[in-house]
Amino acid sequence: MAAAPRSHPAPMATPNHGRVLAAELFGTAILVIGGPGTAILAPQVGLLGISLAFGLSLLVMAYVIGPVSGCHINPAVTLGLLVSRKISRAHAAFAVIGQLVGGIAGAAIVFGVANGRDEFERGQFAANLWSGHYAGLGAAIVVEVVLTALLVVVVLAASPGGRIPHGMGGLVVGLTLTLVHLISIPVDNTSVNPARSLATALFADPDTGALEQLWAFLVFPLVGAVVGVIIWLVIDDATVEDTMLAEIPGVTEARDVLDHVGDEAVDAVEDAVD
């Protein structure tokens, strides 16, 4: 964050927004079929299997639709890329529409398949919850903010001009999503993705409370996305002026103060070591 100011990043080539919408719709549907679908149709694979299903779904889609839309398949990721000025507002709008529709379509497909089983009861339907045997609202807030921030940092590192080598981004992001689920499925069944949370909550049994608790899994992943952008600014050469955060009154001034304090602390440690 202390890097010398520079001009804004060059804007990405204008994508075909219809294709962005279609790609994000398809990709998010596959994510919901692959992740929650595995939890619903094959729960016997356990925590590791379900986590891998989410990660593999994202990994595959990253290489299939990444060249078309960037393969966000997650409104929180789209927000992080928008705030960091990696995409335009129009790109973000079409992507989020596709994600919301695609998530619901994917959940409907899973519901239709599962409903063919005589013993099927929709119950929680892989929706996100903090109550019952989960860890509570406070824990859910922490994991959603922290782990969504992690995901957004990795996505920014994988984006053009980032630190992950070209061609490796899909693998790293997919493994990151696997790790995120391994950590937080026991906490709140892992959201980090408002589209996935909305889709499964709509098909869950009303008695589970999934719709009543949905707000937390819409709000806190988006908060985590902004936190992820801030973390990226700390560890990368980008500056606040490169992002939409600079438009918030007082942010650049706060950055300057923190830079000054940080520089003094670094100098003091270097003097002590020397």
Accessible surface in RSA format (square Angstrom, percent):
REM  Atomic radii and reference values for relative SASA: ProtOr
REM  Chains: A
REM  Algorithm: Lee & Richards
REM  Probe-radius: 1.40
REM  Slices: 20
REM RES _ NUM      All-atoms   Total-Side   Main-Chain    Non-polar    All polar
REM                ABS   REL    ABS   REL    ABS   REL    ABS   REL    ABS   REL
RES MET A   1    39.38  20.4  27.83  18.4  11.55  27.5  21.04  17.9  18.34  24.3
RES ALA A   2    63.51  58.4  34.81  53.7  28.70  65.3  36.53  51.4  26.98  71.5
RES ALA A   3    40.84  37.6  19.79  30.5  21.06  47.9  31.56  44.5   9.28  24.6
RES ALA A   4    79.47  73.1  60.53  93.4  18.95  43.1  66.22  93.3  13.25  35.1
RES PRO A   5   106.87  77.9  86.10  78.5  20.78  75.5  86.26  71.2  20.61 128.1
RES ARG A   6   123.47  51.8 102.56  52.3  20.90  49.8  56.78  77.6  66.68  40.4
RES SER A   7    96.59  81.6  75.31 100.5  21.28  49.0  54.29 115.6  42.31  59.3
RES HIS A   8   100.14  54.7  83.28  57.9  16.86  43.1  60.19  62.0  39.95  46.5
RES PRO A   9    51.14  37.3  29.84  27.2  21.30  77.4  41.46  34.2   9.68  60.2
RES ALA A  10    90.98  83.6  62.52  96.5  28.46  64.7  67.71  95.3  23.27  61.6
RES PRO A  11   123.33  89.9 100.42  91.5  22.91  83.3 106.88  88.2  16.45 102.2
RES MET A  12    98.42  51.0  73.52  48.7  24.90  59.3  76.80  65.3  21.62  28.6
RES ALA A  13    92.86  85.4  67.04 103.5  25.82  58.7  78.76 110.9  14.10  37.3
RES THR A  14   119.37  84.9  86.96  88.2  32.41  77.2  54.97  73.8  64.40  97.4
RES PRO A  15    35.47  25.8  19.79  18.0  15.67  57.0  30.54  25.2   4.93  30.6
RES ASN A  16    85.14  58.7  66.86  64.6  18.28  44.0  24.79  59.7  60.35  58.3
RES HIS A  17    43.82  23.9  38.96  27.1   4.85  12.4  21.21  21.9  22.61  26.3
RES GLY A  18    46.88  57.8   0.00   N/A  46.88  57.8  35.10  96.3  11.77  26.4
RES ARG A  19   160.93  67.6 158.38  80.7   2.55   6.1  39.37  53.8 121.56  73.7
RES VAL A  20     0.25   0.2   0.25   0.2   0.00   0.0   0.25   0.2   0.00   0.0
RES LEU A  21    46.33  25.8  46.33  33.1   0.00   0.0  46.33  32.5   0.00   0.0
RES ALA A  22    57.40  52.8  50.65  78.2   6.76  15.4  53.81  75.8   3.59   9.5
RES ALA A  23     9.75   9.0   3.90   6.0   5.84  13.3   9.50  13.4   0.24   0.6
RES GLU A  24     0.00   0.0   0.00   0.0   0.00   0.0   0.00   0.0   0.00   0.0
RES LEU A  25    54.34  30.3  54.34  38.9   0.00   0.0  54.34  38.2   0.00   0.0
RES PHE A  26    96.30  48.2  94.94  58.8   1.36   3.5  96.30  58.4   0.00   0.0
RES GLY A  27     0.00   0.0   0.00   N/A   0.00   0.0   0.00   0.0   0.00   0.0
RES THR A  28     0.00   0.0   0.00   0.0   0.00   0.0   0.00   0.0   0.00   0.0
RES ALA A  29     9.77   9.0   9.77  15.1   0.00   0.0   9.77  13.8   0.00   0.0
RES ILE A  30    51.91  29.5  51.83  38.6   0.09   0.2  51.83  37.3   0.09   0.2
RES LEU A  31     5.21   2.9   5.21   3.7   0.00   0.0   5.21   3.7   0.00   0.0
RES VAL A  32     0.64   0.4   0.64   0.6   0.00   0.0   0.64   0.6   0.00   0.0
RES ILE A  33    56.41  32.1  51.69  38.5   4.72  11.4  51.69  37.2   4.72  12.8
RES GLY A  34    18.54  22.9   0.00   N/A  18.54  22.9  18.21  50.0   0.33   0.7
RES GLY A  35     0.00   0.0   0.00   N/A   0.00   0.0   0.00   0.0   0.00   0.0
RES PRO A  36     0.85   0.6   0.85   0.8   0.00   0.0   0.85   0.7   0.00   0.0
RES GLY A  37     0.78   1.0   0.00   N/A   0.78   1.0   0.74   2.0   0.04   0.1
RES THR A  38    30.77  21.9  25.84  26.2   4.93  11.8  14.79  19.9  15.98  24.2
RES ALA A  39    25.03  23.0  14.84  22.9  10.18  23.2  14.99  21.1  10.04  26.6
RES ILE A  40    28.38  16.2  10.80   8.0  17.58  42.4  16.58  11.9  11.80  32.0
RES LEU A  41    44.88  25.0  39.24  28.1   5.63  14.2  39.24  27.6   5.63  15.2
RES ALA A  42    25.23  23.2  25.23  38.9   0.00   0.0  25.23  35.5   0.00   0.0
RES PRO A  43    79.53  58.0  67.47  61.5  12.06  43.8  67.64  55.8  11.89  73.9
RES GLN A  44   148.98  83.3 108.74  79.5  40.24  95.8  71.46 152.1  77.52  58.8
RES VAL A  45    67.68  44.5  42.05  38.1  25.63  61.8  50.30  43.7  17.39  47.2
RES GLY A  46    29.75  36.7   0.00   N/A  29.75  36.7  29.75  81.6   0.00   0.0
RES LEU A  47    74.54  41.5  61.76  44.2  12.78  32.1  64.18  45.1  10.36  27.9
RES LEU A  48   105.00  58.5 102.31  73.2   2.69   6.8 102.31  71.9   2.69   7.2
RES GLY A  49    19.87  24.5   0.00   N/A  19.87  24.5  14.98  41.1   4.89  10.9
RES ILE A  50    23.96  13.6  23.96  17.8   0.00   0.0  23.96  17.3   0.00   0.0
RES SER A  51     0.00   0.0   0.00   0.0   0.00   0.0   0.00   0.0   0.00   0.0
RES LEU A  52    70.26  39.1  70.26  50.3   0.00   0.0  70.26  49.3   0.00   0.0
RES ALA A  53    16.45  15.1   8.69  13.4   7.76  17.7  15.42  21.7   1.03   2.7
RES PHE A  54     6.68   3.3   6.68   4.1   0.00   0.0   6.68   4.0   0.00   0.0
RES GLY A  55     1.47   1.8   0.00   N/A   1.47   1.8   1.47   4.0   0.00   0.0
RES LEU A  56    98.04  54.6  97.36  69.7   0.68   1.7  97.58  68.5   0.46   1.2
RES SER A  57    12.18  10.3   6.37   8.5   5.82  13.4   5.45  11.6   6.73   9.4
RES LEU A  58    11.69   6.5  11.69   8.4   0.00   0.0  11.69   8.2   0.00   0.0
RES LEU A  59    36.63  20.4  36.63  26.2   0.00   0.0  36.63  25.7   0.00   0.0
RES VAL A  60    75.83  49.9  72.41  65.6   3.42   8.2  75.49  65.6   0.34   0.9
RES MET A  61     9.47   4.9   9.47   6.3   0.00   0.0   9.47   8.1   0.00   0.0
RES ALA A  62    20.66  19.0  12.32  19.0   8.34  19.0  12.49  17.6   8.17  21.7
RES TYR A  63   106.75  49.8  85.88  48.9  20.87  54.3  82.56  62.0  24.19  29.8
RES VAL A  64    83.10  54.7  62.16  56.3  20.93  50.4  67.09  58.3  16.01  43.4
RES ILE A  65     7.32   4.2   7.32   5.5   0.00   0.0   7.32   5.3   0.00   0.0
RES GLY A  66    20.17  24.9   0.00   N/A  20.17  24.9  10.31  28.3   9.86  22.1
RES PRO A  67   117.86  85.9  73.17  66.7  44.69 162.5  86.13  71.1  31.73 197.2
RES VAL A  68    65.72  43.2  50.12  45.4  15.60  37.6  55.58  48.3  10.14  27.5
RES SER A  69     1.61   1.4   0.00   0.0   1.61   3.7   1.51   3.2   0.11   0.1
RES GLY A  70    46.25  57.0   0.00   N/A  46.25  57.0  23.30  63.9  22.95  51.4
RES CYS A  71    12.70   9.6   2.13   2.4  10.58  24.9   2.05   5.2  10.65  11.5
RES HIS A  72     6.06   3.3   2.58   1.8   3.48   8.9   0.87   0.9   5.18   6.0
RES ILE A  73     1.46   0.8   1.43   1.1   0.03   0.1   1.43   1.0   0.03   0.1
RES ASN A  74     6.19   4.3   6.19   6.0   0.00   0.0   3.18   7.7   3.01   2.9
RES PRO A  75    12.01   8.8  10.11   9.2   1.90   6.9  10.11   8.3   1.90  11.8
RES ALA A  76     0.00   0.0   0.00   0.0   0.00   0.0   0.00   0.0   0.00   0.0
RES VAL A  77     6.11   4.0   5.72   5.2   0.39   0.9   5.76   5.0   0.35   1.0
RES THR A  78     1.61   1.1   1.61   1.6   0.00   0.0   1.61   2.2   0.00   0.0
RES LEU A  79    48.50  27.0  46.00  32.9   2.50   6.3  48.21  33.9   0.29   0.8
RES GLY A  80     0.10   0.1   0.00   N/A   0.10   0.1   0.10   0.3   0.00   0.0
RES LEU A  81    12.69   7.1  12.51   9.0   0.17   0.4  12.51   8.8   0.17   0.5
RES LEU A  82    29.37  16.4  29.37  21.0   0.00   0.0  29.37  20.6   0.00   0.0
RES VAL A  83    14.24   9.4  14.24  12.9   0.00   0.0  14.24  12.4   0.00   0.0
RES SER A  84     6.35   5.4   3.65   4.9   2.71   6.2   3.65   7.8   2.71   3.8
RES ARG A  85    69.39  29.1  54.07  27.6  15.32  36.5  23.65  32.3  45.74  27.7
RES LYS A  86    44.68  21.8  40.90  25.1   3.78   9.0  19.94  17.9  24.74  26.4
RES ILE A  87    14.31   8.1   3.21   2.4  11.09  26.7   8.72   6.3   5.59  15.2
RES SER A  88    59.30  50.1  45.30  60.5  13.99  32.2  51.40 109.5   7.89  11.1
RES ARG A  89   157.23  66.0 149.10  76.0   8.13  19.4  63.02  86.1  94.21  57.1
RES ALA A  90    42.84  39.4  33.53  51.7   9.32  21.2  40.10  56.5   2.75   7.3
RES HIS A  91     6.69   3.7   6.69   4.6   0.00   0.0   4.31   4.4   2.38   2.8
RES ALA A  92     7.48   6.9   7.36  11.4   0.11   0.3   7.48  10.5   0.00   0.0
RES ALA A  93    52.83  48.6  42.39  65.4  10.44  23.8  51.96  73.2   0.88   2.3
RES PHE A  94    73.85  36.9  73.85  45.7   0.00   0.0  73.85  44.8   0.00   0.0
RES ALA A  95     0.00   0.0   0.00   0.0   0.00   0.0   0.00   0.0   0.00   0.0
RES VAL A  96    43.45  28.6  43.45  39.3   0.00   0.0  43.45  37.8   0.00   0.0
RES ILE A  97    87.79  50.0  86.38  64.4   1.42   3.4  87.79  63.2   0.00   0.0
RES GLY A  98     0.00   0.0   0.00   N/A   0.00   0.0   0.00   0.0   0.00   0.0
RES GLN A  99     0.00   0.0   0.00   0.0   0.00   0.0   0.00   0.0   0.00   0.0
RES LEU A 100    62.10  34.6  61.25  43.8   0.85   2.1  61.50  43.2   0.60   1.6
RES VAL A 101    75.25  49.5  73.20  66.3   2.05   4.9  74.54  64.8   0.71   1.9
RES GLY A 102     0.00   0.0   0.00   N/A   0.00   0.0   0.00   0.0   0.00   0.0
RES GLY A 103     0.00   0.0   0.00   N/A   0.00   0.0   0.00   0.0   0.00   0.0
RES ILE A 104    62.06  35.3  62.06  46.2   0.00   0.0  62.06  44.7   0.00   0.0
RES ALA A 105    36.45  33.5  29.20  45.1   7.25  16.5  35.73  50.3   0.71   1.9
RES GLY A 106     0.00   0.0   0.00   N/A   0.00   0.0   0.00   0.0   0.00   0.0
RES ALA A 107     0.15   0.1   0.00   0.0   0.15   0.3   0.15   0.2   0.00   0.0
RES ALA A 108    44.34  40.8  36.25  55.9   8.09  18.4  36.91  52.0   7.44  19.7
RES ILE A 109    90.17  51.3  82.98  61.8   7.19  17.3  89.42  64.4   0.75   2.0
RES VAL A 110     2.35   1.5   1.54   1.4   0.82   2.0   2.35   2.0   0.00   0.0
RES PHE A 111    55.60  27.8  55.60  34.4   0.00   0.0  55.60  33.7   0.00   0.0
RES GLY A 112    46.25  57.0   0.00   N/A  46.25  57.0  31.20  85.6  15.06  33.7
RES VAL A 113    87.60  57.6  73.95  66.9  13.66  32.9  80.29  69.8   7.31  19.8
RES ALA A 114     0.60   0.6   0.60   0.9   0.00   0.0   0.60   0.8   0.00   0.0
RES ASN A 115    90.03  62.1  72.40  70.0  17.62  42.4   3.65   8.8  86.37  83.5
RES GLY A 116    65.72  81.0   0.00   N/A  65.72  81.0  36.72 100.8  29.00  64.9
RES ARG A 117   105.75  44.4  95.55  48.7  10.19  24.3  28.00  38.3  77.75  47.1
RES ASP A 118   153.47 107.5 114.40 113.9  39.07  92.4  41.39  97.4 112.08 111.8
RES GLU A 119   133.17  76.5 107.62  81.4  25.55  60.8  76.93 148.8  56.23  45.9
RES PHE A 120    41.91  21.0  18.25  11.3  23.66  61.6  23.12  14.0  18.79  53.8
RES GLU A 121   153.34  88.0 128.75  97.4  24.59  58.5  47.62  92.1 105.72  86.3
RES ARG A 122    91.57  38.4  82.90  42.3   8.67  20.6  13.16  18.0  78.41  47.5
RES GLY A 123    28.20  34.8   0.00   N/A  28.20  34.8  26.68  73.2   1.52   3.4
RES GLN A 124    43.20  24.2  36.00  26.3   7.20  17.2  18.86  40.1  24.34  18.5
RES PHE A 125     6.40   3.2   0.84   0.5   5.56  14.5   3.17   1.9   3.24   9.3
RES ALA A 126    12.21  11.2   1.07   1.6  11.15  25.4   7.64  10.8   4.58  12.1
RES ALA A 127     0.11   0.1   0.11   0.2   0.00   0.0   0.11   0.2   0.00   0.0
RES ASN A 128     4.26   2.9   0.97   0.9   3.29   7.9   0.97   2.3   3.29   3.2
RES LEU A 129    14.14   7.9  14.14  10.1   0.00   0.0  14.14   9.9   0.00   0.0
RES TRP A 130    44.29  17.8  43.25  20.9   1.04   2.4  25.87  13.8  18.41  29.9
RES SER A 131    43.95  37.1  36.04  48.1   7.91  18.2  32.93  70.1  11.02  15.4
RES GLY A 132    76.78  94.7   0.00   N/A  76.78  94.7  44.39 121.8  32.39  72.5
RES HIS A 133   152.44  83.3 116.22  80.8  36.22  92.7  95.88  98.8  56.56  65.8
RES TYR A 134    30.05  14.0  14.80   8.4  15.25  39.7   5.04   3.8  25.01  30.8
RES ALA A 135    58.30  53.6  25.32  39.1  32.98  75.0  37.08  52.2  21.22  56.2
RES GLY A 136    25.40  31.3   0.00   N/A  25.40  31.3  24.93  68.4   0.47   1.1
RES LEU A 137    58.28  32.5  52.91  37.9   5.37  13.5  52.91  37.2   5.37  14.4
RES GLY A 138    47.50  58.6   0.00   N/A  47.50  58.6  37.94 104.1   9.56  21.4
RES ALA A 139    36.12  33.2  23.85  36.8  12.27  27.9  30.71  43.2   5.41  14.3
RES ALA A 140     0.96   0.9   0.87   1.3   0.08   0.2   0.96   1.3   0.00   0.0
RES ILE A 141    50.37  28.7  49.74  37.1   0.62   1.5  50.33  36.2   0.04   0.1
RES VAL A 142    90.30  59.4  86.74  78.5   3.55   8.6  90.30  78.5   0.00   0.0
RES VAL A 143    20.84  13.7  19.76  17.9   1.08   2.6  20.73  18.0   0.11   0.3
RES GLU A 144     2.34   1.3   2.24   1.7   0.10   0.2   1.54   3.0   0.80   0.6
RES VAL A 145    27.64  18.2  27.64  25.0   0.00   0.0  27.64  24.0   0.00   0.0
RES VAL A 146    86.84  57.1  82.55  74.7   4.29  10.3  85.08  73.9   1.76   4.8
RES LEU A 147    10.99   6.1  10.99   7.9   0.00   0.0  10.99   7.7   0.00   0.0
RES THR A 148     0.00   0.0   0.00   0.0   0.00   0.0   0.00   0.0   0.00   0.0
RES ALA A 149     2.14   2.0   2.14   3.3   0.00   0.0   2.14   3.0   0.00   0.0
RES LEU A 150    61.23  34.1  56.33  40.3   4.89  12.3  60.77  42.7   0.46   1.2
RES LEU A 151     3.59   2.0   3.59   2.6   0.00   0.0   3.59   2.5   0.00   0.0
RES VAL A 152     1.88   1.2   1.81   1.6   0.07   0.2   1.88   1.6   0.00   0.0
RES VAL A 153    20.19  13.3  20.19  18.3   0.00   0.0  20.19  17.5   0.00   0.0
RES VAL A 154    19.90  13.1  18.77  17.0   1.13   2.7  19.90  17.3   0.00   0.0
RES VAL A 155    22.31  14.7  21.30  19.3   1.01   2.4  21.39  18.6   0.92   2.5
RES LEU A 156     0.42   0.2   0.34   0.2   0.08   0.2   0.34   0.2   0.08   0.2
RES ALA A 157    13.28  12.2  13.28  20.5   0.00   0.0  13.28  18.7   0.00   0.0
RES ALA A 158    31.86  29.3   7.82  12.1  24.04  54.7   8.10  11.4  23.76  62.9
RES SER A 159    16.36  13.8   6.21   8.3  10.15  23.4  12.29  26.2   4.07   5.7
RES PRO A 160   109.65  79.9  88.85  81.0  20.80  75.6 101.56  83.9   8.09  50.3
RES GLY A 161    86.73 107.0   0.00   N/A  86.73 107.0  41.34 113.4  45.39 101.6
RES GLY A 162    23.91  29.5   0.00   N/A  23.91  29.5   1.13   3.1  22.78  51.0
RES ARG A 163   140.44  59.0 108.56  55.3  31.88  75.9  57.18  78.1  83.26  50.5
RES ILE A 164    34.40  19.6  20.39  15.2  14.00  33.7  21.40  15.4  12.99  35.3
RES PRO A 165    93.13  67.9  79.96  72.9  13.17  47.9  92.04  76.0   1.09   6.7
RES HIS A 166   193.60 105.8 158.40 110.1  35.20  90.0 116.14 119.7  77.46  90.1
RES GLY A 167    45.23  55.8   0.00   N/A  45.23  55.8  29.97  82.2  15.26  34.2
RES MET A 168    83.79  43.4  83.79  55.5   0.00   0.0  53.62  45.6  30.17  40.0
RES GLY A 169    12.95  16.0   0.00   N/A  12.95  16.0  10.06  27.6   2.89   6.5
RES GLY A 170     9.95  12.3   0.00   N/A   9.95  12.3   2.49   6.8   7.46  16.7
RES LEU A 171    65.86  36.7  65.86  47.1   0.00   0.0  65.86  46.3   0.00   0.0
RES VAL A 172    47.80  31.5  46.86  42.4   0.94   2.3  47.46  41.2   0.34   0.9
RES VAL A 173    15.17  10.0  15.17  13.7   0.00   0.0  15.17  13.2   0.00   0.0
RES GLY A 174     1.08   1.3   0.00   N/A   1.08   1.3   1.08   3.0   0.00   0.0
RES LEU A 175   101.67  56.6  97.10  69.5   4.56  11.5  97.42  68.4   4.25  11.4
RES THR A 176    13.48   9.6  10.04  10.2   3.44   8.2   4.78   6.4   8.70  13.2
RES LEU A 177     8.83   4.9   8.83   6.3   0.00   0.0   8.83   6.2   0.00   0.0
RES THR A 178    11.16   7.9  11.16  11.3   0.00   0.0   8.89  11.9   2.27   3.4
RES LEU A 179    87.49  48.7  86.42  61.8   1.07   2.7  87.21  61.2   0.28   0.7
RES VAL A 180     0.00   0.0   0.00   0.0   0.00   0.0   0.00   0.0   0.00   0.0
RES HIS A 181     2.22   1.2   2.22   1.5   0.00   0.0   1.92   2.0   0.30   0.4
RES LEU A 182    62.11  34.6  51.84  37.1  10.28  25.8  52.05  36.6  10.06  27.1
RES ILE A 183    82.57  47.0  66.33  49.4  16.24  39.1  73.15  52.7   9.42  25.6
RES SER A 184     0.72   0.6   0.72   1.0   0.00   0.0   0.39   0.8   0.33   0.5
RES ILE A 185    25.18  14.3  24.85  18.5   0.33   0.8  24.85  17.9   0.33   0.9
RES PRO A 186    75.59  55.1  56.24  51.3  19.36  70.4  65.72  54.3   9.88  61.4
RES VAL A 187    26.14  17.2  25.80  23.4   0.34   0.8  26.14  22.7   0.00   0.0
RES ASP A 188     0.00   0.0   0.00   0.0   0.00   0.0   0.00   0.0   0.00   0.0
RES ASN A 189    21.45  14.8  20.41  19.7   1.03   2.5   0.00   0.0  21.45  20.7
RES THR A 190     0.02   0.0   0.02   0.0   0.00   0.0   0.02   0.0   0.00   0.0
RES SER A 191     1.71   1.4   0.00   0.0   1.71   3.9   0.00   0.0   1.71   2.4
RES VAL A 192     1.67   1.1   1.67   1.5   0.00   0.0   1.67   1.4   0.00   0.0
RES ASN A 193     6.32   4.4   6.32   6.1   0.00   0.0   4.05   9.8   2.27   2.2
RES PRO A 194     7.35   5.4   7.18   6.5   0.18   0.6   7.18   5.9   0.18   1.1
RES ALA A 195     0.97   0.9   0.00   0.0   0.97   2.2   0.00   0.0   0.97   2.6
RES ARG A 196     4.43   1.9   4.43   2.3   0.00   0.0   1.71   2.3   2.72   1.6
RES SER A 197     0.88   0.7   0.36   0.5   0.53   1.2   0.36   0.8   0.53   0.7
RES LEU A 198    39.17  21.8  39.17  28.0   0.00   0.0  39.17  27.5   0.00   0.0
RES ALA A 199     0.04   0.0   0.04   0.1   0.00   0.0   0.04   0.1   0.00   0.0
RES THR A 200     0.08   0.1   0.08   0.1   0.00   0.0   0.08   0.1   0.00   0.0
RES ALA A 201     2.37   2.2   1.88   2.9   0.49   1.1   1.88   2.6   0.49   1.3
RES LEU A 202    80.42  44.8  56.62  40.5  23.80  59.8  56.75  39.9  23.67  63.7
RES PHE A 203    40.70  20.4  40.38  25.0   0.32   0.8  40.70  24.7   0.00   0.0
RES ALA A 204     4.89   4.5   0.39   0.6   4.50  10.2   0.39   0.6   4.50  11.9
RES ASP A 205    43.87  30.7  43.47  43.3   0.39   0.9   2.18   5.1  41.68  41.6
RES PRO A 206    85.59  62.4  72.43  66.0  13.16  47.8  77.61  64.1   7.98  49.6
RES ASP A 207   137.20  96.1 101.29 100.8  35.91  84.9  34.68  81.6 102.52 102.2
RES THR A 208    38.78  27.6  19.94  20.2  18.83  44.9  28.76  38.6  10.02  15.1
RES GLY A 209    16.10  19.9   0.00   N/A  16.10  19.9  15.98  43.9   0.11   0.3
RES ALA A 210     1.88   1.7   1.05   1.6   0.83   1.9   1.05   1.5   0.83   2.2
RES LEU A 211    88.63  49.4  72.73  52.0  15.90  40.0  72.98  51.3  15.65  42.1
RES GLU A 212   122.68  70.4 102.34  77.4  20.34  48.4  68.31 132.1  54.37  44.4
RES GLN A 213    18.51  10.4  18.51  13.5   0.00   0.0   5.18  11.0  13.33  10.1
RES LEU A 214    17.21   9.6  16.68  11.9   0.53   1.3  17.21  12.1   0.00   0.0
RES TRP A 215   115.98  46.5 111.82  54.1   4.16   9.8 101.85  54.3  14.13  22.9
RES ALA A 216     1.86   1.7   1.71   2.6   0.15   0.3   1.71   2.4   0.15   0.4
RES PHE A 217     0.74   0.4   0.74   0.5   0.00   0.0   0.74   0.4   0.00   0.0
RES LEU A 218    58.47  32.6  58.36  41.7   0.11   0.3  58.47  41.1   0.00   0.0
RES VAL A 219    67.56  44.5  65.48  59.3   2.08   5.0  67.20  58.4   0.36   1.0
RES PHE A 220    35.39  17.7  35.39  21.9   0.00   0.0  35.39  21.5   0.00   0.0
RES PRO A 221     0.00   0.0   0.00   0.0   0.00   0.0   0.00   0.0   0.00   0.0
RES LEU A 222    63.23  35.2  62.45  44.7   0.78   2.0  62.82  44.1   0.41   1.1
RES VAL A 223    64.78  42.6  60.98  55.2   3.80   9.2  64.64  56.2   0.14   0.4
RES GLY A 224     0.00   0.0   0.00   N/A   0.00   0.0   0.00   0.0   0.00   0.0
RES ALA A 225     0.00   0.0   0.00   0.0   0.00   0.0   0.00   0.0   0.00   0.0
RES VAL A 226    45.31  29.8  45.20  40.9   0.11   0.3  45.31  39.4   0.00   0.0
RES VAL A 227    49.89  32.8  49.89  45.2   0.00   0.0  49.89  43.3   0.00   0.0
RES GLY A 228     0.00   0.0   0.00   N/A   0.00   0.0   0.00   0.0   0.00   0.0
RES VAL A 229     0.20   0.1   0.20   0.2   0.00   0.0   0.20   0.2   0.00   0.0
RES ILE A 230    74.66  42.5  74.66  55.6   0.00   0.0  74.66  53.8   0.00   0.0
RES ILE A 231    71.06  40.4  70.54  52.6   0.52   1.2  71.06  51.2   0.00   0.0
RES TRP A 232    10.59   4.2  10.59   5.1   0.00   0.0   8.11   4.3   2.48   4.0
RES LEU A 233     2.20   1.2   2.20   1.6   0.00   0.0   2.20   1.5   0.00   0.0
RES VAL A 234    84.64  55.7  67.10  60.7  17.54  42.3  67.10  58.3  17.54  47.6
RES ILE A 235    95.53  54.4  69.99  52.1  25.53  61.5  76.99  55.4  18.54  50.3
RES ASP A 236    22.51  15.8  15.92  15.8   6.59  15.6   0.70   1.7  21.81  21.7
RES ASP A 237    86.24  60.4  84.38  84.0   1.87   4.4  17.04  40.1  69.20  69.0
RES ALA A 238    11.09  10.2  11.09  17.1   0.00   0.0  11.09  15.6   0.00   0.0
RES THR A 239     0.44   0.3   0.44   0.4   0.00   0.0   0.44   0.6   0.00   0.0
RES VAL A 240     3.41   2.2   3.41   3.1   0.00   0.0   3.41   3.0   0.00   0.0
RES GLU A 241    46.07  26.5  45.65  34.5   0.42   1.0  34.84  67.4  11.23   9.2
RES ASP A 242     2.70   1.9   2.70   2.7   0.00   0.0   2.68   6.3   0.01   0.0
RES THR A 243     2.70   1.9   2.70   2.7   0.00   0.0   2.70   3.6   0.00   0.0
RES MET A 244    33.64  17.4  30.28  20.0   3.36   8.0  17.56  14.9  16.08  21.3
RES LEU A 245    15.19   8.5  14.99  10.7   0.20   0.5  15.19  10.7   0.00   0.0
RES ALA A 246    33.43  30.7  13.93  21.5  19.50  44.4  14.11  19.9  19.31  51.2
RES GLU A 247   105.38  60.5  73.87  55.9  31.51  75.0  46.67  90.3  58.71  47.9
RES ILE A 248    89.79  51.1  86.28  64.3   3.52   8.5  87.88  63.3   1.91   5.2
RES PRO A 249   129.27  94.2  99.96  91.1  29.31 106.6 112.36  92.8  16.91 105.1
RES GLY A 250    41.44  51.1   0.00   N/A  41.44  51.1  28.64  78.6  12.80  28.7
RES VAL A 251    38.82  25.5  35.25  31.9   3.57   8.6  37.77  32.8   1.05   2.8
RES THR A 252    34.10  24.2  33.85  34.3   0.24   0.6  16.76  22.5  17.33  26.2
RES GLU A 253   105.50  60.6 103.19  78.1   2.31   5.5  62.04 120.0  43.45  35.5
RES ALA A 254    51.27  47.1  44.31  68.4   6.96  15.8  50.34  70.9   0.93   2.5
RES ARG A 255    23.38   9.8  21.33  10.9   2.05   4.9   5.29   7.2  18.09  11.0
RES ASP A 256    76.15  53.3  69.44  69.1   6.71  15.9  28.66  67.5  47.49  47.4
RES VAL A 257    94.09  61.9  90.57  82.0   3.51   8.5  94.08  81.7   0.01   0.0
RES LEU A 258   111.94  62.3 105.03  75.1   6.90  17.4 105.37  74.0   6.57  17.7
RES ASP A 259    28.92  20.3  25.22  25.1   3.70   8.7  14.18  33.4  14.74  14.7
RES HIS A 260   109.14  59.6 104.92  72.9   4.22  10.8  72.19  74.4  36.95  43.0
RES VAL A 261    84.25  55.4  83.15  75.3   1.10   2.7  83.33  72.4   0.92   2.5
RES GLY A 262    31.19  38.5   0.00   N/A  31.19  38.5  30.85  84.7   0.34   0.8
RES ASP A 263    72.70  50.9  71.11  70.8   1.58   3.7  22.46  52.9  50.23  50.1
RES GLU A 264    97.63  56.1  91.82  69.5   5.81  13.8  35.56  68.8  62.07  50.7
RES ALA A 265    52.92  48.7  44.68  69.0   8.24  18.8  52.14  73.4   0.78   2.1
RES VAL A 266    81.54  53.7  78.92  71.4   2.62   6.3  81.50  70.8   0.04   0.1
RES ASP A 267    76.00  53.2  74.99  74.6   1.01   2.4  21.44  50.5  54.56  54.4
RES ALA A 268    61.03  56.1  48.93  75.5  12.11  27.5  55.70  78.4   5.33  14.1
RES VAL A 269    93.59  61.6  90.83  82.2   2.76   6.7  93.56  81.3   0.03   0.1
RES GLU A 270    92.22  52.9  89.70  67.9   2.52   6.0  33.27  64.4  58.95  48.1
RES ASP A 271   106.61  74.7  88.85  88.4  17.76  42.0  28.65  67.4  77.96  77.8
RES ALA A 272    89.20  82.0  48.60  75.0  40.60  92.4  61.36  86.4  27.84  73.7
RES VAL A 273   121.21  79.8  90.03  81.5  31.18  75.1  97.15  84.4  24.06  65.3
RES ASP A 274   149.49 104.7  87.15  86.7  62.34 147.4  46.90 110.4 102.59 102.3
END  Absolute sums over single chains surface
CHAIN  1 A    12491.0       9945.3       2545.7       8922.1       3568.9
END  Absolute sums over all chains
TOTAL         12491.0       9945.3       2545.7       8922.1       3568.9
